[in-house]
């Protein structure tokens, strides 16, 4: 059975690539502190960050330093969680492939079995297949749109259909417009032209995601309402569509998604 890509989920922001003018730095080794000392230090650091515009907390991971996120939940505001900020796009794509790998195995099982008419057997299997495939499709679509939104600079002004739009307005555009106009306008990359097959697969993902979300019924002569949707799910090209999302992201930013060795 083919395997979908497994990727590294790396932190979002490499501090050293920001090229900031740093006024001062302070380094703390948390590994030599006990839990109480660590908590006290983190509380003080967060107080400093809150009062100091432009202050950044970063952590070493391997040979790189990444910008930290700082989270205090409503459940216990005394607890502070600080760690390198993960990249949601990598999480979405990785999660999509986990769901799709499972549903791909179920699909292969369907077609490898002898033809039989055990309705309860098919019923339970297809429910699980629907769950896993729909999760994967939605997360692939989320990967695409989230990645495009991540490209948008704060001061962006871009002409779309003859109208100047700012970042907030562009974020609300439909995903097809973002693919066809926003990405080429930002990067000069016309993915539809350079990677026609991958672009076609991305369109399949988007259309299927929309139909899953809006779930418009289409009553047939045999009184079924979602038979066409179910067939499209069963015909979904798990590996090809997932790979096309990988190819799109890395065509826009080289090595953005990195496969695990």
Legacy VTK file of the C-alpha trace (Angstrom):
# vtk DataFile Version 3.0
C-alpha trace
ASCII
DATASET POLYDATA
POINTS 261 float
0.000 0.000 0.000
1.251 3.463 -0.870
2.262 5.666 2.027
1.266 9.307 2.299
3.962 11.795 3.181
5.027 12.174 6.791
6.492 15.591 7.525
8.489 17.326 10.219
6.392 19.665 12.367
8.916 22.421 12.914
8.423 25.652 14.878
7.072 28.549 12.864
9.619 31.344 13.309
13.381 30.899 13.201
14.637 33.833 15.268
17.909 34.126 13.358
16.126 34.665 10.034
14.278 37.746 11.302
17.342 40.005 10.967
16.220 42.134 13.905
18.190 44.936 15.487
18.511 43.462 18.972
19.083 45.981 21.750
19.995 43.373 24.372
19.787 39.665 25.091
19.518 37.582 28.235
19.990 33.814 28.300
18.555 31.434 30.909
19.190 27.696 31.171
15.935 26.202 32.445
17.409 22.710 32.571
19.360 23.565 35.737
16.271 24.882 37.576
13.658 22.932 39.510
9.938 23.270 38.755
9.323 26.063 41.273
12.303 28.097 40.087
11.265 27.620 36.460
7.730 28.821 37.173
8.986 31.884 39.050
11.379 32.756 36.230
8.684 32.366 33.572
6.314 34.606 35.522
9.003 37.316 35.704
9.894 36.933 32.037
6.267 37.254 30.973
5.870 40.360 33.136
8.910 41.880 31.411
7.586 40.971 27.956
4.165 42.441 28.748
5.746 45.751 29.784
8.412 45.909 27.049
7.280 46.616 23.471
9.210 44.428 21.044
10.433 41.994 23.703
10.685 38.414 22.438
11.091 35.102 24.257
12.882 32.430 22.232
14.060 28.880 22.871
16.867 26.737 21.551
15.826 23.595 19.716
18.729 21.657 18.276
21.102 24.162 16.705
18.401 26.774 16.044
16.530 29.350 18.099
12.796 29.785 17.643
10.356 32.466 18.785
8.179 31.277 21.680
4.470 31.572 22.214
3.247 32.318 25.753
-0.124 30.924 26.803
-2.093 31.352 30.013
-5.370 29.452 30.029
-8.521 30.585 31.828
-8.572 27.360 33.851
-5.453 28.229 35.859
-4.009 31.672 35.153
-1.068 30.921 37.398
0.220 28.402 34.876
2.236 29.675 31.951
2.976 27.535 28.928
5.840 28.805 26.805
7.404 26.910 23.925
8.498 27.465 20.316
5.398 28.478 18.373
4.323 25.517 16.206
3.420 26.031 12.558
-0.327 25.303 12.178
0.105 24.633 8.450
2.434 21.724 9.161
0.023 20.418 11.787
-2.922 20.607 9.373
-1.066 18.778 6.610
0.314 16.133 8.948
-3.129 15.556 10.486
-4.734 15.377 7.032
-2.339 12.645 5.989
-2.926 10.635 9.160
-6.663 10.582 8.475
-6.156 9.894 4.767
-3.692 7.070 5.411
-6.339 5.358 7.539
-9.103 5.915 5.000
-6.832 4.798 2.154
-6.325 1.483 3.959
-10.095 1.148 4.392
-10.614 1.847 0.684
-8.107 -0.832 -0.277
-9.891 -3.230 2.060
-13.243 -2.504 0.377
-11.925 -3.369 -3.060
-9.823 -6.339 -1.996
-12.759 -8.182 -0.452
-14.926 -10.556 -2.423
-18.236 -9.131 -3.577
-20.904 -9.806 -0.967
-24.138 -8.255 0.188
-23.706 -7.964 3.935
-25.340 -4.548 4.333
-24.413 -4.117 8.010
-20.745 -4.836 7.216
-20.615 -2.218 4.435
-22.604 0.251 6.517
-20.161 0.310 9.424
-17.099 0.321 7.198
-18.342 3.192 5.067
-19.211 5.317 8.084
-15.601 5.013 9.249
-14.345 5.681 5.720
-16.546 8.777 5.453
-15.273 10.095 8.787
-11.597 9.643 7.983
-11.768 10.826 4.367
-13.850 13.918 5.112
-11.461 14.874 7.949
-8.513 14.511 5.584
-10.129 16.500 2.771
-11.113 19.365 5.075
-7.633 19.520 6.596
-5.983 19.529 3.150
-8.199 22.460 2.183
-7.346 24.182 5.464
-3.647 23.646 4.723
-3.985 25.411 1.377
-5.990 28.400 2.567
-4.070 28.810 5.823
-0.788 28.755 3.923
-1.965 31.448 1.503
-3.180 33.643 4.383
0.205 33.182 6.056
1.845 34.759 2.987
-0.060 38.040 3.370
2.019 40.935 4.798
0.304 43.358 7.180
0.549 46.373 4.857
-0.589 44.509 1.745
-2.407 46.321 -1.042
-3.239 44.088 -3.996
-5.500 44.657 -6.983
-8.117 41.926 -7.350
-10.569 42.166 -10.270
-9.638 45.819 -10.716
-10.197 46.737 -7.051
-7.441 47.484 -4.520
-7.804 45.285 -1.466
-5.925 45.219 1.838
-4.870 42.188 3.881
-8.116 41.888 5.847
-10.219 42.065 2.697
-8.066 39.476 0.920
-8.351 37.072 3.849
-12.116 36.951 3.249
-11.830 36.096 -0.449
-12.767 32.609 -1.607
-9.922 30.129 -1.868
-10.123 29.864 -5.684
-9.587 33.611 -6.068
-6.653 33.381 -3.688
-5.096 30.611 -5.788
-5.704 32.259 -9.164
-5.029 35.895 -8.297
-3.545 36.434 -4.839
-0.710 33.882 -5.029
0.473 35.018 -8.513
0.141 38.657 -7.415
2.267 38.068 -4.319
4.837 35.596 -5.635
4.751 35.716 -9.431
3.996 31.968 -9.381
1.033 30.881 -11.515
0.608 27.354 -10.159
-2.344 26.631 -12.451
-0.092 27.244 -15.452
3.094 25.576 -14.184
1.528 22.562 -12.406
-1.778 21.912 -14.156
-2.327 18.377 -12.776
-1.570 19.425 -9.191
-3.844 22.452 -9.601
-6.649 20.188 -10.872
-6.231 17.979 -7.783
-6.405 21.038 -5.531
-9.660 22.054 -7.243
-11.027 18.565 -6.510
-10.105 18.996 -2.835
-11.765 22.413 -2.624
-14.956 21.317 -4.414
-15.250 18.186 -2.297
-14.611 20.122 0.911
-17.340 22.639 -0.034
-19.825 19.859 -0.739
-18.986 18.166 2.557
-19.453 21.415 4.490
-22.633 22.607 2.779
-24.022 19.082 2.233
-26.592 19.963 -0.410
-28.840 16.997 -0.992
-29.532 15.713 -4.472
-32.485 13.352 -4.414
-32.289 10.703 -7.114
-35.001 8.491 -8.570
-34.000 5.801 -6.067
-34.677 8.277 -3.215
-31.001 8.511 -2.118
-29.802 11.984 -1.218
-25.995 11.818 -1.062
-25.122 8.955 -3.400
-23.091 11.188 -5.732
-21.123 12.624 -2.802
-20.415 9.137 -1.460
-19.150 8.016 -4.877
-16.813 11.024 -5.069
-15.441 10.152 -1.643
-14.874 6.553 -2.707
-13.125 7.718 -5.910
-10.953 10.275 -4.078
-7.259 10.029 -4.993
-5.739 10.071 -1.502
-2.057 10.029 -2.432
-2.286 12.182 -5.563
-4.315 14.962 -3.936
-2.184 15.024 -0.801
1.004 15.149 -2.863
-0.426 18.022 -4.925
-0.905 20.109 -1.762
2.687 19.300 -0.767
3.891 20.333 -4.245
1.904 23.594 -4.165
3.225 24.716 -0.795
6.831 23.890 -1.681
6.530 25.527 -5.108
5.641 28.804 -3.376
8.220 28.465 -0.561
10.990 25.965 -1.171
11.353 23.285 1.542
8.472 24.687 3.566
7.164 21.150 4.135
9.987 18.728 4.914
9.478 14.982 4.695
10.642 12.844 7.591
13.565 10.613 6.685
LINES 1 262
261 0 1 2 3 4 5 6 7 8 9 10 11 12 13 14 15 16 17 18 19 20 21 22 23 24 25 26 27 28 29 30 31 32 33 34 35 36 37 38 39 40 41 42 43 44 45 46 47 48 49 50 51 52 53 54 55 56 57 58 59 60 61 62 63 64 65 66 67 68 69 70 71 72 73 74 75 76 77 78 79 80 81 82 83 84 85 86 87 88 89 90 91 92 93 94 95 96 97 98 99 100 101 102 103 104 105 106 107 108 109 110 111 112 113 114 115 116 117 118 119 120 121 122 123 124 125 126 127 128 129 130 131 132 133 134 135 136 137 138 139 140 141 142 143 144 145 146 147 148 149 150 151 152 153 154 155 156 157 158 159 160 161 162 163 164 165 166 167 168 169 170 171 172 173 174 175 176 177 178 179 180 181 182 183 184 185 186 187 188 189 190 191 192 193 194 195 196 197 198 199 200 201 202 203 204 205 206 207 208 209 210 211 212 213 214 215 216 217 218 219 220 221 222 223 224 225 226 227 228 229 230 231 232 233 234 235 236 237 238 239 240 241 242 243 244 245 246 247 248 249 250 251 252 253 254 255 256 257 258 259 260
